[in-house]
Amino acid sequence: QVQLVESGGGSVQPGGSLRLSCAASGFTFRMYGMSWYRQAPGKERELVATITGAGGTTNYADSVKGRFTISRDNAKNTVYLQMNSLKREDTAVYYCRARAYMTDDYWGQGTQVTVSS
């Protein structure tokens, strides 16, 4: 069955870095656009970054541009989110999402990122 498993979350001080991973299985990974979303307490889930199936095109929310980098390794069926210069407002649960064919839409279970001194 389809699985998206996020990992790499944790607690970090402001200015620190984390790299999130999302391991995919159960579908043809290279055919799917992948995204990272996040949801902070009391707020709606928001899009953080996207990457196309071949990895040639990426897009970022304005709030993370220049600090976060999305990438993928289609040989490993994994998408990454490198997060640098973390701020307290980056604290949230981070989710990966896979979409394709206008009908397929899969989510992971999320991983907590906490930025605090």
N, C-alpha and C positions, 0 to 999 in steps of 0.2 A: 504494500500500500504506500501511498504518498507520505513522505515524512520530510519535515524541515526542522532541524535541530540546531538551535542557537547555542553558542558558548562564548566564553571570554569576558562576560560581564564581571563586575566587582565594584569595589570601593577605591577611589583614587582622589588625591588632593587636587585642588584647582591648579591648572597648568600642566597636569599630568596627561598620560596617554593610555589608551586601551585599544586592543584590536579584537573586534567581534568576528566570529565565524558562524556561518550557517551551512551545515552539511545537508545536502538534498539526496533523496532517494525515491524510487518508485515512479519516476517520469524522466523524459528525455531532457535533461537539464539544459543543454546548450540551445534548445529551442525556446527557452522561457526568458522573458525579461525578469530581472530580479530587483527587488527594492528593499530598503530598510525604512521602517517606520518607528516612531516612538510615542509613548503615552506617559505623560507626567500625571501625578495624582491630581484629580479634579479637573483635568483638561482632556480635550479630545485627542484622539490619535492623529499624528501628523506625519506627513511624508518627509523623510530625511534625505534620501538619495536613491537614484535608480541607475541601472546599467542594462544595456541591451544584451541579447543572447550571445553575440560574438564579442561583446565587451568593448565595441568601438565607440559607443556613445554613453556618456554619463551626464547626470543632472543632479543638482543639489539645492536644498532649501537655502535661502539667503542666510539664514542664521548659522549655517555650518560651512559655508563656502570658504575655502582657504584653510580650513582646519580638519575637515573629514575627507577621506578618500575611499570611494567604493571600488572594489575590484572583484574579479572572479577567476577561478581556475576550472575550466570546463573538464579537464582531465581528472580533477578531484571532486567534481560536482559540489563545489563550495564557493560561496560568495563571502566577501570580507568587508568589514568597515573599519578602517584605521581612523582612530579619533585622537587628535592631538590638541594641545592647548585647551583642555577641557575646562568648562565653566560650570558653576553650580546649576545654572539653568539647563544644562545638558542632562541632569538627573531625570531618569525615566526608565520604563521598561522598553527595551528595544526588540522589535519583531522583524523577521524577514518574511518576504512575500514573493511568490512566484506566480506569474500570469502569462497566459498564452491562449491563442485561438478564440478569443472573445468569450470563452466559457470556462476555461480552467483558471482557478484562483485558489491558491493554497497559502496558508499562514503557518508560521512556527508558533511555539508556545511562549516565546519571549525570554529575555535575559535582562536582569536588573543591572543598571549602571547608576552608581551613586557618586556624586562629586561633592566632597565635603572636606573641610579642614578639621 
